[in-house]
Amino acid sequence: MKTLWKGHANPRVGLGMILAAVCSALFFTACPLSESPETEIPDLSGYWFAENISVPSESGPVSGRGLAIIENGSIKFLSFNLQGDQLAGMRGTYTNNEDTMTVQVAATYDTEKQNWIDETSSDVIPYTLVNNVLTMDIPGPSDSTITVPFTKIAAPLRPDVWVGTWSGTWGTNDGTAEATLQGEGSFMFSFDLGDDQTIDFLQTGIWQVITFSNTNYLVLHITNQTINSEPAVVDFYGLTKATLSSNNTHATIETSMGNLELTKQ
């Protein structure tokens, strides 16, 4: 067997004697040969955004976006198609070490009910954190794994330029769209076809704005919805591109039903 010390006296003997003498001189004080530095557990709290992900669906993968909200030991994953509709979701609590996160799932999102259903499980999610990019291997359907690179973003805001009452059109649909965004966070959106005295579509909930790569996204948490006079308590999210004109009086909001073109009143 090759050795770097072949043909020479073994220096480990002399080194051991020196170390023994030093430790003895220090009145038997502990004298470790080496100490392994403690591994620092990353703080994952904050808002994390994925601009382009592949979301599984019954008809095949769908291009979309992802948002992870991690705070105070709780975690929420939300995924959306490119038009802003929520496709999936998971929420619960978590613990993490330096390279894995253990999530205790409490509920998952049901697209048909537009609400969350109790569904408990425990998922171990490997992750890497490099600078401000959190890459997670999230369990998917049929034992698949979805690798999602999230980028940390600033916490959502409610800019004053968005606060107020807006009115305009919704895609190619005949009728009037109206939205009211309050400074404390509540919103109301309605669409009236105008054929009678009934508002055909109404949503209320909470609004926020997030920014990624100089693009603004309107994040809506919808908690009540009325369609054709039928009210329902719902709990789902929307995440869609939102652009303001240079004078902040006109907004274009992308949706699956066409663009909302709204003018501030």
Salt bridges, closest charged atoms under 4 A:
ASP235 OD2 - ARG91 NH1 3.68
ASP235 OD1 - HIS221 NE2 2.66
GLU261 OE1 - HIS250 NE2 2.78
